[in-house]
Amino acid sequence: MRHPTETELRQRHAARIAQLEEREVGAWKEYLAGTRSGDALHYEQNEPFAWRRLKRMLAELAADRRRADFELDRGLAEARGITRAS
């Protein structure tokens, strides 16, 4: 099986990061939609829930970014013929 080239790996990584950025924008829009609609009582009731959800989504995105970066590094190492030490 052929390993992807460095260019292909970097293109995949850039596409994955763009997807993650779109998800982050969506998370913030969801937070704002949940907190902006309604009156003060609605805000007071919904903001803590919306904030917890946003924080969880941002943490998931951070983990996904770390995973994408790791996969890029691992792929680049394999493409360059660098092997893992035993």
N, CA, C and O atoms as a GROMACS GRO file, in nm:
protein
  344
    1MET      N    1   0.084  -0.119   0.000
    1MET     CA    2   0.000   0.000   0.000
    1MET      C    3   0.088   0.125   0.000
    1MET      O    4   0.185   0.134   0.076
    2ARG      N    5   0.054   0.218  -0.083
    2ARG     CA    6   0.132   0.341  -0.096
    2ARG      C    7   0.098   0.438   0.016
    2ARG      O    8  -0.019   0.460   0.048
    3HIS      N    9   0.202   0.496   0.075
    3HIS     CA   10   0.181   0.598   0.176
    3HIS      C   11   0.152   0.732   0.107
    3HIS      O   12   0.206   0.759   0.000
    4PRO      N   13   0.067   0.814   0.168
    4PRO     CA   14   0.040   0.946   0.107
    4PRO      C   15   0.166   1.034   0.111
    4PRO      O   16   0.251   1.019   0.198
    5THR      N   17   0.173   1.124   0.017
    5THR     CA   18   0.286   1.218   0.013
    5THR      C   19   0.267   1.325   0.121
    5THR      O   20   0.159   1.339   0.178
    6GLU      N   21   0.374   1.398   0.147
    6GLU     CA   22   0.366   1.506   0.246
    6GLU      C   23   0.262   1.610   0.204
    6GLU      O   24   0.189   1.662   0.288
    7THR      N   25   0.257   1.639   0.076
    7THR     CA   26   0.159   1.737   0.026
    7THR      C   27   0.017   1.688   0.051
    7THR      O   28  -0.068   1.764   0.096
    8GLU      N   29  -0.008   1.561   0.023
    8GLU     CA   30  -0.141   1.504   0.047
    8GLU      C   31  -0.176   1.508   0.196
    8GLU      O   32  -0.289   1.540   0.234
    9LEU      N   33  -0.079   1.475   0.279
    9LEU     CA   34  -0.102   1.478   0.424
    9LEU      C   35  -0.136   1.619   0.471
    9LEU      O   36  -0.228   1.639   0.550
   10ARG      N   37  -0.061   1.716   0.421
   10ARG     CA   38  -0.086   1.855   0.463
   10ARG      C   39  -0.222   1.906   0.411
   10ARG      O   40  -0.291   1.981   0.479
   11GLN      N   41  -0.260   1.863   0.291
   11GLN     CA   42  -0.391   1.902   0.237
   11GLN      C   43  -0.503   1.841   0.321
   11GLN      O   44  -0.601   1.909   0.352
   12ARG      N   45  -0.490   1.714   0.357
   12ARG     CA   46  -0.590   1.650   0.442
   12ARG      C   47  -0.601   1.720   0.577
   12ARG      O   48  -0.710   1.742   0.630
   13HIS      N   49  -0.484   1.753   0.633
   13HIS     CA   50  -0.482   1.821   0.763
   13HIS      C   51  -0.551   1.957   0.753
   13HIS      O   52  -0.630   1.993   0.840
   14ALA      N   53  -0.520   2.032   0.648
   14ALA     CA   54  -0.582   2.164   0.630
   14ALA      C   55  -0.734   2.151   0.616
   14ALA      O   56  -0.809   2.232   0.671
   15ALA      N   57  -0.778   2.050   0.543
   15ALA     CA   58  -0.923   2.029   0.528
   15ALA      C   59  -0.986   1.992   0.662
   15ALA      O   60  -1.095   2.040   0.694
   16ARG      N   61  -0.919   1.908   0.739
   16ARG     CA   62  -0.972   1.868   0.870
   16ARG      C   63  -0.979   1.988   0.964
   16ARG      O   64  -1.077   2.005   1.036
   17ILE      N   65  -0.878   2.071   0.964
   17ILE     CA   66  -0.878   2.191   1.049
   17ILE      C   67  -0.989   2.285   1.007
   17ILE      O   68  -1.054   2.346   1.092
   18ALA      N   69  -1.013   2.298   0.878
   18ALA     CA   70  -1.123   2.383   0.829
   18ALA      C   71  -1.257   2.330   0.878
   18ALA      O   72  -1.344   2.408   0.917
   19GLN      N   73  -1.275   2.196   0.878
   19GLN     CA   74  -1.398   2.137   0.930
   19GLN      C   75  -1.414   2.167   1.079
   19GLN      O   76  -1.524   2.198   1.125
   20LEU      N   77  -1.305   2.159   1.152
   20LEU     CA   78  -1.311   2.185   1.296
   20LEU      C   79  -1.344   2.332   1.322
   20LEU      O   80  -1.419   2.364   1.415
   21GLU      N   81  -1.290   2.422   1.240
   21GLU     CA   82  -1.322   2.564   1.255
   21GLU      C   83  -1.470   2.590   1.228
   21GLU      O   84  -1.532   2.672   1.295
   22GLU      N   85  -1.526   2.520   1.128
   22GLU     CA   86  -1.669   2.534   1.100
   22GLU      C   87  -1.753   2.485   1.218
   22GLU      O   88  -1.853   2.546   1.254
   23ARG      N   89  -1.710   2.374   1.278
   23ARG     CA   90  -1.781   2.323   1.395
   23ARG      C   91  -1.773   2.422   1.512
   23ARG      O   92  -1.870   2.438   1.586
   24GLU      N   93  -1.659   2.489   1.527
   24GLU     CA   94  -1.646   2.587   1.635
   24GLU      C   95  -1.739   2.706   1.612
   24GLU      O   96  -1.804   2.754   1.706
   25VAL      N   97  -1.746   2.753   1.489
   25VAL     CA   98  -1.838   2.863   1.457
   25VAL      C   99  -1.981   2.820   1.487
   25VAL      O  100  -2.059   2.897   1.543
   26GLY      N  101  -2.015   2.697   1.450
   26GLY     CA  102  -2.149   2.646   1.477
   26GLY      C  103  -2.179   2.638   1.626
   26GLY      O  104  -2.291   2.666   1.669
   27ALA      N  105  -2.079   2.600   1.705
   27ALA     CA  106  -2.097   2.591   1.850
   27ALA      C  107  -2.126   2.728   1.909
   27ALA      O  108  -2.214   2.744   1.993
   28TRP      N  109  -2.050   2.828   1.864
   28TRP     CA  110  -2.073   2.964   1.915
   28TRP      C  111  -2.210   3.017   1.870
   28TRP      O  112  -2.280   3.083   1.948
   29LYS      N  113  -2.249   2.989   1.746
   29LYS     CA  114  -2.380   3.034   1.698
   29LYS      C  115  -2.492   2.969   1.779
   29LYS      O  116  -2.591   3.033   1.812
   30GLU      N  117  -2.474   2.840   1.810
   30GLU     CA  118  -2.574   2.771   1.891
   30GLU      C  119  -2.584   2.833   2.030
   30GLU      O  120  -2.694   2.850   2.084
   31TYR      N  121  -2.469   2.867   2.088
   31TYR     CA  122  -2.469   2.932   2.220
   31TYR      C  123  -2.542   3.066   2.212
   31TYR      O  124  -2.628   3.095   2.296
   32LEU      N  125  -2.508   3.146   2.114
   32LEU     CA  126  -2.571   3.277   2.101
   32LEU      C  127  -2.721   3.266   2.076
   32LEU      O  128  -2.799   3.344   2.130
   33ALA      N  129  -2.761   3.171   1.993
   33ALA     CA  130  -2.904   3.153   1.965
   33ALA      C  131  -2.978   3.113   2.092
   33ALA      O  132  -3.091   3.156   2.114
   34GLY      N  133  -2.915   3.033   2.175
   34GLY     CA  134  -2.979   2.988   2.298
   34GLY      C  135  -2.987   3.095   2.404
   34GLY      O  136  -3.073   3.089   2.492
   35THR      N  137  -2.898   3.193   2.398
   35THR     CA  138  -2.897   3.296   2.501
   35THR      C  139  -2.961   3.428   2.457
   35THR      O  140  -2.998   3.509   2.541
   36ARG      N  141  -2.974   3.450   2.328
   36ARG     CA  142  -3.027   3.578   2.280
   36ARG      C  143  -3.177   3.580   2.265
   36ARG      O  144  -3.238   3.687   2.266
   37SER      N  145  -3.237   3.465   2.251
   37SER     CA  146  -3.382   3.466   2.230
   37SER      C  147  -3.453   3.478   2.364
   37SER      O  148  -3.412   3.417   2.463
   38GLY      N  149  -3.558   3.554   2.367
   38GLY     CA  150  -3.638   3.565   2.488
   38GLY      C  151  -3.600   3.683   2.575
   38GLY      O  152  -3.520   3.769   2.539
   39ASP      N  153  -3.661   3.682   2.692
   39ASP     CA  154  -3.641   3.792   2.787
   39ASP      C  155  -3.531   3.757   2.887
   39ASP      O  156  -3.460   3.658   2.873
   40ALA      N  157  -3.518   3.842   2.989
   40ALA     CA  158  -3.413   3.823   3.090
   40ALA      C  159  -3.429   3.691   3.166
   40ALA      O  160  -3.330   3.625   3.196
   41LEU      N  161  -3.551   3.654   3.196
   41LEU     CA  162  -3.574   3.529   3.268
   41LEU      C  163  -3.531   3.410   3.183
   41LEU      O  164  -3.469   3.316   3.233
   42HIS      N  165  -3.565   3.414   3.056
   42HIS     CA  166  -3.523   3.308   2.963
   42HIS      C  167  -3.371   3.298   2.960
   42HIS      O  168  -3.316   3.188   2.966
   43TYR      N  169  -3.304   3.412   2.952
   43TYR     CA  170  -3.158   3.414   2.950
   43TYR      C  171  -3.104   3.353   3.078
   43TYR      O  172  -3.015   3.268   3.075
   44GLU      N  173  -3.157   3.397   3.190
   44GLU     CA  174  -3.109   3.351   3.320
   44GLU      C  175  -3.125   3.200   3.336
   44GLU      O  176  -3.040   3.134   3.397
   45GLN      N  177  -3.231   3.146   3.282
   45GLN     CA  178  -3.256   3.003   3.292
   45GLN      C  179  -3.170   2.922   3.196
   45GLN      O  180  -3.124   2.813   3.230
   46ASN      N  181  -3.148   2.974   3.077
   46ASN     CA  182  -3.082   2.896   2.972
   46ASN      C  183  -2.932   2.918   2.960
   46ASN      O  184  -2.861   2.832   2.907
   47GLU      N  185  -2.882   3.031   3.006
   47GLU     CA  186  -2.740   3.061   2.986
   47GLU      C  187  -2.648   2.958   3.052
   47GLU      O  188  -2.553   2.915   2.986
   48PRO      N  189  -2.670   2.917   3.176
   48PRO     CA  190  -2.577   2.818   3.236
   48PRO      C  191  -2.572   2.687   3.156
   48PRO      O  192  -2.464   2.629   3.138
   49PHE      N  193  -2.686   2.640   3.110
   49PHE     CA  194  -2.690   2.518   3.029
   49PHE      C  195  -2.616   2.540   2.897
   49PHE      O  196  -2.536   2.456   2.856
   50ALA      N  197  -2.643   2.652   2.832
   50ALA     CA  198  -2.579   2.682   2.703
   50ALA      C  199  -2.428   2.696   2.719
   50ALA      O  200  -2.351   2.651   2.634
   51TRP      N  201  -2.385   2.757   2.830
   51TRP     CA  202  -2.242   2.774   2.855
   51TRP      C  203  -2.173   2.639   2.878
   51TRP      O  204  -2.065   2.616   2.824
   52ARG      N  205  -2.235   2.551   2.956
   52ARG     CA  206  -2.177   2.418   2.978
   52ARG      C  207  -2.166   2.341   2.847
   52ARG      O  208  -2.065   2.275   2.820
   53ARG      N  209  -2.269   2.350   2.766
   53ARG     CA  210  -2.267   2.281   2.637
   53ARG      C  211  -2.158   2.337   2.547
   53ARG      O  212  -2.086   2.261   2.482
   54LEU      N  213  -2.145   2.469   2.543
   54LEU     CA  214  -2.041   2.532   2.462
   54LEU      C  215  -1.903   2.488   2.510
   54LEU      O  216  -1.817   2.452   2.429
   55LYS      N  217  -1.880   2.490   2.641
   55LYS     CA  218  -1.750   2.448   2.695
   55LYS      C  219  -1.719   2.304   2.658
   55LYS      O  220  -1.605   2.272   2.623
   56ARG      N  221  -1.819   2.216   2.666
   56ARG     CA  222  -1.798   2.076   2.630
   56ARG      C  223  -1.763   2.063   2.482
   56ARG      O  224  -1.673   1.988   2.446
   57MET      N  225  -1.835   2.137   2.398
   57MET     CA  226  -1.809   2.130   2.254
   57MET      C  227  -1.670   2.185   2.221
   57MET      O  228  -1.601   2.130   2.135
   58LEU      N  229  -1.629   2.292   2.287
   58LEU     CA  230  -1.496   2.349   2.263
   58LEU      C  231  -1.387   2.253   2.309
   58LEU      O  232  -1.282   2.243   2.246
   59ALA      N  233  -1.411   2.183   2.420
   59ALA     CA  234  -1.314   2.084   2.468
   59ALA      C  235  -1.302   1.968   2.369
   59ALA      O  236  -1.192   1.920   2.343
   60GLU      N  237  -1.414   1.924   2.314
   60GLU     CA  238  -1.412   1.818   2.213
   60GLU      C  239  -1.335   1.863   2.089
   60GLU      O  240  -1.258   1.786   2.031
   61LEU      N  241  -1.357   1.987   2.049
   61LEU     CA  242  -1.286   2.040   1.933
   61LEU      C  243  -1.136   2.048   1.959
   61LEU      O  244  -1.056   2.018   1.870
   62ALA      N  245  -1.098   2.088   2.079
   62ALA     CA  246  -0.955   2.094   2.113
   62ALA      C  247  -0.893   1.955   2.105
   62ALA      O  248  -0.782   1.940   2.054
   63ALA      N  249  -0.963   1.854   2.155
   63ALA     CA  250  -0.913   1.717   2.147
   63ALA      C  251  -0.903   1.672   2.002
   63ALA      O  252  -0.806   1.606   1.964
   64ASP      N  253  -1.001   1.707   1.921
   64ASP     CA  254  -0.998   1.670   1.779
   64ASP      C  255  -0.883   1.739   1.706
   64ASP      O  256  -0.822   1.680   1.617
   65ARG      N  257  -0.854   1.864   1.744
   65ARG     CA  258  -0.740   1.934   1.683
   65ARG      C  259  -0.608   1.867   1.720
   65ARG      O  260  -0.521   1.848   1.636
   66ARG      N  261  -0.596   1.830   1.849
   66ARG     CA  262  -0.474   1.760   1.892
   66ARG      C  263  -0.459   1.628   1.816
   66ARG      O  264  -0.349   1.593   1.774
   67ARG      N  265  -0.568   1.556   1.799
   67ARG     CA  266  -0.565   1.430   1.726
   67ARG      C  267  -0.524   1.453   1.580
   67ARG      O  268  -0.442   1.379   1.526
   68ALA      N  269  -0.580   1.555   1.518
   68ALA     CA  270  -0.545   1.586   1.378
   68ALA      C  271  -0.398   1.622   1.366
   68ALA      O  272  -0.331   1.580   1.271
   69ASP      N  273  -0.347   1.700   1.461
   69ASP     CA  274  -0.205   1.737   1.458
   69ASP      C  275  -0.116   1.614   1.477
   69ASP      O  276  -0.015   1.599   1.409
   70PHE      N  277  -0.156   1.526   1.569
   70PHE     CA  278  -0.080   1.403   1.592
   70PHE      C  279  -0.078   1.316   1.466
   70PHE      O  280   0.026   1.264   1.426
   71GLU      N  281  -0.195   1.302   1.404
   71GLU     CA  282  -0.203   1.220   1.282
   71GLU      C  283  -0.118   1.277   1.170
   71GLU      O  284  -0.057   1.203   1.093
   72LEU      N  285  -0.113   1.410   1.160
   72LEU     CA  286  -0.027   1.472   1.060
   72LEU      C  287   0.119   1.442   1.091
   72LEU      O  288   0.194   1.400   1.003
   73ASP      N  289   0.159   1.461   1.216
   73ASP     CA  290   0.298   1.435   1.254
   73ASP      C  291   0.336   1.289   1.229
   73ASP      O  292   0.444   1.260   1.176
   74ARG      N  293   0.247   1.197   1.266
   74ARG     CA  294   0.274   1.055   1.245
   74ARG      C  295   0.286   1.024   1.096
   74ARG      O  296   0.376   0.953   1.054
   75GLY      N  297   0.194   1.078   1.016
   75GLY     CA  298   0.198   1.056   0.872
   75GLY      C  299   0.323   1.112   0.807
   75GLY      O  300   0.382   1.049   0.719
   76LEU      N  301   0.364   1.232   0.851
   76LEU     CA  302   0.486   1.291   0.797
   76LEU      C  303   0.608   1.208   0.833
   76LEU      O  304   0.698   1.189   0.751
   77ALA      N  305   0.611   1.158   0.955
   77ALA     CA  306   0.723   1.073   0.996
   77ALA      C  307   0.728   0.947   0.911
   77ALA      O  308   0.836   0.906   0.866
   78GLU      N  309   0.613   0.885   0.888
   78GLU     CA  310   0.609   0.763   0.805
   78GLU      C  311   0.650   0.795   0.662
   78GLU      O  312   0.722   0.717   0.599
   79ALA      N  313   0.606   0.909   0.610
   79ALA     CA  314   0.641   0.946   0.473
   79ALA      C  315   0.791   0.972   0.459
   79ALA      O  316   0.849   0.950   0.352
   80ARG      N  317   0.853   1.016   0.567
   80ARG     CA  318   0.999   1.043   0.564
   80ARG      C  319   1.080   0.920   0.602
   80ARG      O  320   1.203   0.924   0.602
   81GLY      N  321   1.013   0.812   0.636
   81GLY     CA  322   1.083   0.688   0.670
   81GLY      C  323   1.132   0.683   0.812
   81GLY      O  324   1.218   0.601   0.846
   82ILE      N  325   1.079   0.768   0.898
   82ILE     CA  326   1.120   0.768   1.038
   82ILE      C  327   1.033   0.664   1.110
   82ILE      O  328   0.911   0.665   1.099
   83THR      N  329   1.098   0.577   1.184
   83THR     CA  330   1.022   0.473   1.255
   83THR      C  331   1.022   0.504   1.404
   83THR      O  332   1.106   0.579   1.456
   84ARG      N  333   0.926   0.445   1.470
   84ARG     CA  334   0.909   0.464   1.613
   84ARG      C  335   1.014   0.381   1.687
   84ARG      O  336   1.041   0.267   1.648
   85ALA      N  337   1.072   0.436   1.791
   85ALA     CA  338   1.168   0.361   1.873
   85ALA      C  339   1.095   0.257   1.955
   85ALA      O  340   0.984   0.281   2.004
   86SER      N  341   1.155   0.143   1.970
   86SER     CA  342   1.092   0.034   2.047
   86SER      C  343   1.125   0.043   2.193
   86SER      O  344   1.080  -0.041   2.272
   0.00000   0.00000   0.00000
